[in-house]
Amino acid sequence: MARKAIAKDQIVKLIVGAGQASPSPPVGPALGSKGVKSMDFCKEFNARTAHIAVGVPIPARVTVRPDRSFHFDLRTPTTTWLLLQAAKVEPRKNRIRGAQKPGHETVGSVTLKHVYEIAKIKQTETRLSGLSLEGLCKSVMAQAKSVGIEIKP
C-alpha cells in the first residue's frame, strides 16, 4: 500500500526595508526556491509598508502553501534596530551594528523612557501581546546590554 506524501506549508522569514522590497537578493532567491513569484510578494509588501518610513527593517514571515500561493505577516522592527535608533547610533558599512565587544564597549545610551516606549511598540505584536509590559522592558534592557547600549534612569 503506497502512502501519499502530504505537502505542508513552508515558512520563509525575511527582513526587508519598508517600501524597498525587490525581486533581487535576498527576496528573489528565498521565495523563488519555494516556487513563489517574488514580484507579487514585492508589490504587496511595498503596498502594506507604505505608511512606514522607507528603509525601516520590517521582519516578514511568509507562509507558502503547497499550491504556491502565499500570505505573510508583518512584524515590528527588530528590538536591536529600535534601540540603536533611540541611542542615535550611526550605521557601519551599510549595516546597523552595536558594540564589537558588548559589556566592555558602549556605543550609546538610552533612558528608561526609551525602553518603555520600545516595549510598548513590541507589545502591539500579536505573538508578544500576552507578555507583561514589565517582562518586555526586561527583555529590551537585556537586548540593550547585548549590543552595548547603556540604560540611564
C-alpha positions as CSV (number, residue, x, y, z in Angstrom):
1,M,0.0,0.0,0.0
2,A,1.6,3.2,-1.1
3,R,1.5,6.2,1.2
4,K,0.9,9.6,-0.3
5,A,3.1,12.3,1.0
6,I,1.1,15.2,2.5
7,A,2.5,18.6,1.3
8,K,3.0,21.1,4.1
9,D,3.1,24.8,4.3
10,Q,6.7,26.2,4.1
11,I,7.8,29.2,6.1
12,V,10.2,31.8,4.9
13,K,11.5,34.5,7.2
14,L,12.7,37.7,5.7
15,I,13.8,41.1,6.9
16,V,13.2,43.8,4.3
17,G,13.3,47.6,4.3
18,A,9.9,49.1,4.3
19,G,8.9,50.1,0.8
20,Q,12.2,48.6,-0.6
21,A,11.2,45.0,-1.5
22,S,12.6,44.0,-4.9
23,P,13.0,40.6,-6.6
24,S,16.8,40.9,-6.2
25,P,18.5,39.0,-3.3
26,P,17.6,38.2,-0.6
27,V,13.9,38.2,-1.5
28,G,14.0,36.7,-5.0
29,P,16.1,33.6,-4.3
30,A,14.4,32.9,-1.0
31,L,10.9,32.9,-2.5
32,G,11.9,31.7,-5.9
33,S,13.2,28.4,-4.4
34,K,9.8,27.8,-2.9
35,G,8.0,28.5,-6.3
36,V,6.6,31.9,-5.4
37,K,6.6,34.8,-7.9
38,S,8.8,37.3,-6.0
39,M,7.3,40.3,-7.8
40,D,3.9,39.5,-6.4
41,F,5.3,39.5,-2.9
42,C,7.3,42.7,-3.5
43,K,4.2,44.6,-4.8
44,E,2.1,43.5,-1.8
45,F,4.9,44.1,0.7
46,N,5.6,47.6,-0.5
47,A,1.9,48.4,-0.5
48,R,1.4,47.2,3.1
49,T,4.5,49.1,4.3
50,A,3.8,52.4,2.5
51,H,2.8,54.1,5.8
52,I,6.2,53.2,7.4
53,A,9.3,55.3,6.8
54,V,11.3,54.0,3.9
55,G,14.2,51.7,4.9
56,V,12.9,50.6,8.3
57,P,13.8,46.9,8.5
58,I,10.5,45.0,8.8
59,P,10.5,41.3,9.5
60,A,8.1,39.3,7.4
61,R,7.0,35.7,7.9
62,V,5.9,34.3,4.6
63,T,3.8,31.1,4.6
64,V,4.0,29.3,1.2
65,R,1.2,26.8,0.6
66,P,1.6,23.6,-1.5
67,D,-0.3,25.3,-4.4
68,R,2.4,28.0,-4.4
69,S,0.1,30.7,-3.1
70,F,1.3,32.6,-0.1
71,H,0.4,35.0,2.7
72,F,2.6,36.9,5.0
73,D,2.5,38.6,8.4
74,L,4.5,41.8,9.1
75,R,6.1,42.2,12.5
76,T,7.5,45.3,14.3
77,P,11.1,46.3,13.6
78,T,13.7,44.4,15.5
79,T,14.4,45.4,19.1
80,T,18.1,46.0,18.2
81,W,17.2,48.4,15.4
82,L,14.8,50.3,17.7
83,L,17.4,50.6,20.4
84,L,20.1,51.7,18.1
85,Q,17.8,54.4,16.6
86,A,16.9,55.6,20.1
87,A,20.6,55.8,21.0
88,K,21.3,57.6,17.7
89,V,24.0,55.2,16.7
90,E,25.2,55.6,13.1
91,P,25.2,52.5,10.8
92,R,28.5,51.0,10.0
93,K,29.2,49.9,6.4
94,N,25.5,49.7,5.4
95,R,24.7,47.6,8.5
96,I,23.4,48.7,11.8
97,R,25.5,47.1,14.5
98,G,26.2,47.6,18.1
99,A,29.4,47.3,20.1
100,Q,32.2,44.9,18.9
101,K,32.7,43.8,22.5
102,P,29.4,44.1,24.4
103,G,29.9,44.6,28.1
104,H,33.3,46.1,27.5
105,E,32.4,48.8,25.0
106,T,29.4,51.2,24.9
107,V,28.1,52.6,21.7
108,G,25.3,54.8,23.1
109,S,22.8,55.2,25.9
110,V,19.0,55.3,26.2
111,T,16.7,56.2,29.1
112,L,14.2,54.1,30.8
113,K,11.5,56.1,28.9
114,H,13.0,54.8,25.6
115,V,13.0,51.2,26.9
116,Y,9.3,51.6,27.9
117,E,8.3,53.1,24.5
118,I,10.1,50.2,22.7
119,A,8.4,47.7,24.9
120,K,5.0,49.3,24.1
121,I,5.8,49.0,20.3
122,K,6.8,45.3,20.7
123,Q,3.6,44.7,22.7
124,T,1.5,45.5,19.7
125,E,2.8,42.3,18.1
126,T,0.2,39.5,18.5
127,R,2.8,36.9,19.5
128,L,4.1,39.2,22.3
129,S,0.8,40.6,23.4
130,G,0.4,38.1,26.2
131,L,3.6,39.1,27.9
132,S,3.6,41.8,30.7
133,L,5.0,45.2,29.9
134,E,7.5,44.7,32.8
135,G,8.7,41.5,31.2
136,L,9.1,43.1,27.8
137,C,11.0,46.0,29.4
138,K,13.4,43.5,31.0
139,S,13.8,41.8,27.6
140,V,14.6,45.2,25.9
141,M,17.1,46.0,28.6
142,A,18.8,42.7,28.1
143,Q,19.0,43.3,24.4
144,A,20.4,46.7,25.0
145,K,23.2,45.2,27.1
146,S,24.0,42.7,24.4
147,V,24.5,45.4,21.7
148,G,26.5,47.7,24.0
149,I,23.9,50.3,24.9
150,E,23.8,51.7,28.4
151,I,20.5,52.3,30.2
152,K,20.2,55.5,32.1
153,P,17.5,56.3,34.6
